[in-house]
Every structure is written in C-alpha cells, then in structure tokens.
Amino acid sequence: MSATDRAGLGQPCWVSLLTADLAAAQDFYSAVLGWTFRSASLGEGFSVAVSDGKPVAGISDAARSLGVAASWTSYFAVDDADVVASRVRERGGTVAVGPLAVGQGRVALAADPAGAVFGFWEGEHLTNWRIGAGAAPAWLELRTRDAFAAAMFYGDIFEWAVDRPGRCEVRYEDDAVTIQAGGQTIACLRGGAIEADPDPRIRPRWHVYFRVDDVEKAVEAALGSGGAVVTEPTHSRVGREATLRDPEGGMFTVTAKTETGCA
C-alpha cells in the first residue's frame, strides 16, 4: 500500500485479493478488467493492480501459506491497530492475523461475529483512492445476517458516527445501513446472508464491485480465462452487473454504472 496520507479513519482504504497463484491471478484480472500490474513495495509475492496509471487493488499469493481460501478483502484505515484488535475481540469478533508490521504500516486480518472477513491498516494510505471514485472499486457491500447488528459492531470498532472531524456517518435506510463520508456513500451493510450456509454466495462477506465498460464482455473474458459466472448479467438498482468467480474461487461483481447505491 504505497501511501501518502492518514486521513479518513474508519473508512475503506484498500482492497486486496488473497490467492494461491499470483501469476495466474494477474492473467485473469488483466483479461477481465483490463488491469496491468507493478511490483509492490511489500516484496515478492505481492503486486499492485493498475488502471489508467492509478492503483486499484493489491494481490498477494499468501492464501496457501495462511491456509485460507482465495478471496477479496476490504481494509479500513485506523490510527492504532492494537486498539482496534482489542475492540474486535471484546465485541465477539476474531483477529486471525496480526497486527503485523508490513512496509511502512501495520495490518491485521479479522472476522466479525457473523464470520465476514475484513482487514484494518495503521499507517499512511493513498489520498486519491476512494470507493466510487477514479480507479478505485465502485462499491463495497457487507452481506450479513443482521445489518443493524453489524453496524453496531463496525461502528464501535471503527468509531463510526462519532462526533469528530472525518468520521463516517451511519444512515439506516429500509433494510440496509449505508456508510457515508464527506457526503458520499462509500459502503452498504445489507442483511440476509446466513452464517452456516455452505454456499459462499450466501455466507457473510464483504463484497467488492469493480467498474467495467461492458458487463457482457467482462463475463465472456472471465469464462474464457477459466473463471465462472455466479450471477448472470442483470439490472439492479446500481445498474447493469454480474457476479463472477476467478479460477481460484475469489468472487467479485462487475458493474457498468458510474454511480452506485445500495442495491
């Protein structure tokens, strides 16, 4: 995570794919999303996906060494990783990895009480990387059993809705919870997922949306590169979209709409 700023505490600050085969993942996402890649400052086994010259996401081949399935993980900016790790444990979550010193910061991987995996990062981060803007992902969505319980958990650990400058705002809308920063919606927490269900489409998780020029072409490229279609192209309230799975099992959604909302 090459970095330049510490603003935006509690906000999403990066997404990264844990996979078992870095080269194969790069080939797949290059074909489907048009990304190029450069080496990361974290060393061998890491790379940074780039679109239009700007960083989009990280990729690491650490899934095998960590003994975890390939997956996309959302990271949130914090000012003290140890304090946040303590809050996670106190509120029924699990800290699986870290906090560990990585590059110029510290990182941890955790799971909330429903089992959704997320990360948090203490240190500088990119000022021009923001959900819904530029090359960054279009949208983040937590799919969980109880969106309101999740909002309480994440609100406590990341100090959302705290009356301090730069903190996220929480809004309750119908059966979902939206998270806003600077007047922009940056994530949605939606209920309905089931912890014990064997289907990864239903289990609680932070799900990442990426923009593409043409959803159907992205689907075709995914199939031609060894991936699979989880949800066929359809229209939702966030626009034309399809959910895909890469050859290692990492799931993500492609969307053609430039503006997103809670689907």
C-alpha positions, 0 to 999 in steps of 0.5 A: 500500500504505497501511501501518502496520507492518514486521513479518513479513519474508519473508512475503506482504504484498500482492497486486496485479493488473497490467492494461491497463484499470483501469476495466474491471478494477474492473467485473469484480472488483466483479461477481465478488467483490463488491469496491468500490474507493478511490483509492490513495495511489500516484496515478492509475492505481492503486486499492485493492480493498475488502471489508467496509471492509478492503483486499484487493488493489491494481490498477494499469493499468501492464501496457501501459506495462511491456509485460507481460501482465495478471496477479496478483502476490504481494509479500513484505515485506523490510527492504532491497530492494537486498539482496534484488535482489542475492540474486535475481540471484546465485541465477539469478533476474531483477529486471525492475523496480526497486527503485523508490521508490513512496509511502512504500516501495520495490518491485521486480518479479522472476522466479525461475529457473523464470520465476514472477513475484513482487514484494518491498516495503521499507517499512511494510505493513498489520498486519491483512492476512494470507493466510487471514485477514479480507479478505485472499486465502485462499491463495497457491500457487507452481506450479513445476517443482521445489518443493524447488528453489524453496524453496531459492531463496525461502528464501535470498532471503527468509531463510526458516527462519532462526533469528530472531524472525518468520521463516517456517518451511519444512515439506516435506510429500509433494510440496509445501513449505508456508510457515508463520508464527506457526503458520499456513500462509500459502503452498504451493510445489507442483511440476509446472508446466513452464517452456516450456509455452505454456499459462499454466495450466501455466507457473510462477506464483504463484497467488492464491485469493480467498474467495467465498460461492458458487463457482457464482455467482462463475463465472456473474458472471465469464462474464457480465462477459466473463471465462472459466472455466479450471477448472470448479467442483470439490472439492479438498482446500481445498474447493469452487473454480474457476479463472477468467480476467478479460477481460484474461487475469489468472487467479485461483481462487475458493474457498468454504472458510474454511480452506485447505491445500495442495491 
